[in-house]
Amino acid sequence: MCRTDQQPEPHGAGEETSGAAFAALLEDSAEELYESAPCGYLSTLMDGTIAKINTTLLDWLGLEREAVVGRMRFTDLLTVGGKLYHETHFAPLLRMQGEISGIALEIKQADGGRIPVLVSSVVKRGGTGEPLLIRTTVFDARDRRAYEEELLRGRKVAEDARKQAEADRARLQDALAVLQHSLLPDSLPQVPGVETAAYYHTASPDRLGGDFYDVFPIDGKRFAFFLGDVCGKGPQAAALTSLTRYTLRAAALHDPDPVAALTTLNTVLHERYADGGDPRYCTAVFGTLEPDPVTGQVTVRLASGGHPPVLVLRADGTADFLRTPGGLLVGVLPEALFTPAGTALAPGDTLLLYTDGLTEARTGKDRTSLYGDDGLLAFATRHAGESPRAVVQALTGLLDSFGDGLDDDTALLAFGVPADLAT
């Protein structure tokens, strides 16, 4: 139904009207398309004189057509740098190839401004192949330039941040190295009739390790030693290491008995950390060395608190663990029982202490097997009879061979009686 004053359109009339309107949109003249194109167009003679230029490019330049056509050359539209590039690269390539595209240049505006553009040119030739003129298309690259500059700024910011992070990391590593060094003895003291050797491997320069060792005199004839591993890493572990070292040193001066020293340390650690909701503990071996200047032997007395057993490498080519039964983790319980153990080192013998970074190193192609006690005992047997320095040096090479399988700090401490003291 329709109103009486309106007549229904014939079938298909709407489609015809729409098609006619669409066709009208496409009836732009070639001249209008050229003049109002979204990019700049110009044609130049072979010497660069501008013969034709569209309105779009004139508007960008802020120039009148009469001032450009026949009066200016293409290079007159360019900045000084653009002119140099045109003469040394653009024009020679265009003559040689007959076309060139996507060249980044800058054109000058009448008010002194600059517009970054992308220029493409092609040589038009006559029927016999002679060059007649050059047709050039100019695309406004201001948005692209802004985007590129933003990318460059972003890249510079990222690069500056990377350099700053590297510098901060280097300073942190230096500070950590100094702090780590302060938790270890600068050098081992000279023990009469005993050769000593030590080594410390840091798994990561970005964190403080928790392994520790020390050797120091306690009276005119005995020396104390300890080696251990605190729980955790980082500053908290460093604080625990410092407390452990100085507690053991003070305890040894008061009572050098190994069981008494570990008992004192257990009391201090438990009282310090048990009530804080963050219990801290360590494993440790504490002992004394008492050289006998007459026999050349060294009496070793020690006790262990949850630490791997020490190794004794004999001059006769044998090696075995010195068992220390019992020995709870130090600091876990208010009262802990520690059992004394001992041995004597004769000329050619070596006592080796180590932390579990050595036995827990991951080996094999897939890094799923642990080096373990058996591997260490086999190693010790192969090197039995060697000096402490030679044993530690060989272990250092072994640690290096583990590569990324060695992901924990490792401390080594060795004592031995030189073989040339044998009577």
Long-range contacts (C-beta under 8 A, 24 or more apart in sequence): 39-137, 39-138, 39-139, 39-140, 40-117, 40-137, 40-138, 40-139, 40-140, 41-135, 41-136, 41-137, 41-138, 42-74, 42-135, 42-136, 42-138, 43-133, 43-134, 43-135, 43-136, 44-73, 44-74, 44-133, 44-134, 44-136, 45-133, 45-134, 46-131, 46-132, 46-133, 46-134, 47-73, 48-73, 48-74, 48-75, 48-134, 49-73, 50-74, 51-133, 57-138, 60-107, 60-109, 60-115, 60-138, 60-140, 61-107, 61-108, 61-109, 61-110, 62-109, 62-110, 62-111, 63-110, 74-134, 74-136, 77-107, 77-108, 78-105, 78-106, 78-107, 78-108, 79-105, 79-106, 79-107, 79-108, 79-114, 81-106, 82-106, 82-107, 90-119, 90-121, 94-121, 94-123, 94-134, 95-123, 98-122, 98-123, 98-125, 99-123, 104-141, 107-138, 115-140, 115-141, 115-142, 116-141, 116-142, 116-144, 116-145, 117-141, 118-144, 169-206, 172-206, 173-205, 173-206, 176-205, 176-206, 176-207, 176-208, 177-205, 179-208, 179-238, 180-208, 180-209, 180-238, 183-208, 183-212, 183-238, 183-241, 183-242, 183-245, 184-212, 184-213, 184-214, 185-213, 185-214, 185-215, 185-216, 188-215, 189-215, 189-216, 189-217, 189-223, 191-215, 191-223, 191-289, 191-291, 191-415, 192-291, 192-293, 193-291, 193-292, 193-293, 193-296, 193-298, 193-417, 193-418, 193-421, 194-223, 194-289, 194-291, 194-298, 194-345, 194-415, 194-416, 194-417, 195-387, 195-388, 195-389, 195-415, 195-416, 195-417, 195-418, 196-388, 196-413, 196-414, 196-415, 197-387, 197-388, 197-389, 197-391, 197-392, 197-393, 197-412, 197-413, 197-414, 198-392, 198-411, 198-412, 198-413, 198-414, 199-392, 199-395, 199-396, 199-410, 199-411, 199-412, 200-409, 200-410, 200-411, 200-412, 201-357, 201-396, 201-399, 201-406, 201-409, 201-410, 201-411, 202-409, 203-357, 203-406, 203-407, 203-408, 203-409, 203-410, 207-233, 207-234, 208-233, 208-234, 208-235, 208-237, 208-238, 209-233, 209-237, 209-409, 210-237, 210-238, 210-240, 210-241, 210-282, 210-409, 211-355, 211-357, 211-409, 211-410, 211-411, 212-241, 212-244, 212-245, 212-411, 213-353, 213-411, 213-413, 214-245, 214-248, 214-249, 215-413, 216-249, 216-252, 218-252, 218-253, 218-256, 218-288, 219-256, 221-290, 221-291, 222-256, 222-288, 222-289, 222-290, 223-288, 223-289, 223-290, 224-248, 224-249, 224-252, 224-256, 224-261, 224-286, 224-287, 224-288, 224-289, 225-286, 225-287, 225-288, 225-289, 225-353, 225-413, 225-415, 226-261, 226-284, 226-285, 226-286, 226-287, 227-284, 227-285, 227-307, 227-353, 227-354, 227-355, 227-411, 227-413, 228-282, 228-283, 228-284, 228-285, 228-305, 228-307, 228-330, 228-355, 229-282, 229-283, 229-284, 229-307, 229-355, 229-356, 229-357, 229-409, 229-411, 230-280, 230-281, 230-282, 231-280, 231-281, 231-282, 232-280, 236-280, 240-269, 240-273, 240-280, 240-282, 243-268, 243-269, 243-272, 244-269, 244-282, 244-284, 244-330, 248-284, 248-286, 252-286, 252-288, 256-288, 257-301, 257-340, 258-286, 258-287, 258-288, 258-301, 258-302, 258-303, 258-338, 258-340, 259-303, 259-338, 259-339, 259-340, 261-286, 261-303, 262-286, 262-303, 262-304, 262-305, 262-330, 262-336, 262-338, 263-336, 263-338, 265-305, 265-330, 265-331, 266-305, 266-330, 266-331, 266-333, 266-335, 266-336, 267-334, 269-330, 269-331, 270-331, 270-332, 270-333, 270-334, 273-331, 274-331, 274-334, 279-331, 279-332, 280-331, 281-306, 281-329, 281-330, 281-331, 281-332, 282-329, 282-330, 282-331, 283-307, 283-308, 283-329, 283-330, 283-356, 284-330, 285-310, 285-324, 285-353, 289-415, 296-346, 296-347, 296-417, 296-421, 296-422, 296-423, 297-344, 297-345, 297-346, 297-347, 297-417, 298-344, 298-345, 298-415, 298-417, 299-342, 299-344, 300-342, 300-343, 300-344, 300-345, 300-351, 300-415, 301-340, 301-341, 301-342, 302-340, 302-341, 302-342, 303-327, 303-338, 303-339, 303-340, 303-341, 304-338, 304-341, 305-329, 305-330, 305-336, 305-338, 306-330, 307-355, 308-354, 308-355, 308-356, 308-359, 308-373, 310-351, 310-352, 310-353, 311-351, 311-352, 311-354, 311-376, 311-377, 311-380, 312-343, 312-345, 312-349, 312-350, 312-351, 312-352, 313-349, 313-350, 313-351, 313-352, 313-380, 313-381, 313-383, 313-384, 313-385, 313-386, 313-391, 313-416, 314-346, 314-348, 314-349, 314-384, 314-385, 315-346, 315-347, 315-348, 315-349, 315-384, 315-385, 315-419, 315-422, 316-384, 316-385, 317-381, 317-384, 317-385, 318-381, 318-384, 319-377, 319-380, 319-381, 319-383, 319-384, 320-377, 321-373, 321-377, 322-351, 345-415, 345-416, 345-417, 346-417, 346-422, 347-417, 347-418, 347-419, 347-420, 347-421, 347-422, 348-385, 348-416, 348-417, 348-418, 348-419, 348-422, 349-416, 349-417, 350-384, 350-386, 350-387, 350-388, 350-391, 350-414, 350-415, 350-416, 351-414, 351-415, 351-416, 352-380, 352-388, 352-391, 352-412, 352-413, 352-414, 353-411, 353-412, 353-413, 353-414, 354-395, 354-410, 354-411, 354-412, 354-413, 355-408, 355-409, 355-410, 355-411, 356-408, 357-406, 357-408, 357-409, 357-410, 357-411, 358-395, 358-399, 358-410, 358-412, 360-408, 361-399, 361-402, 361-405, 361-406, 361-407, 361-408, 361-410, 362-402, 362-405, 362-406, 362-407, 363-402, 363-405, 367-404, 367-405, 371-402, 385-419, 387-416, 387-418, 387-419, 388-414, 388-415, 388-416, 389-414, 391-416
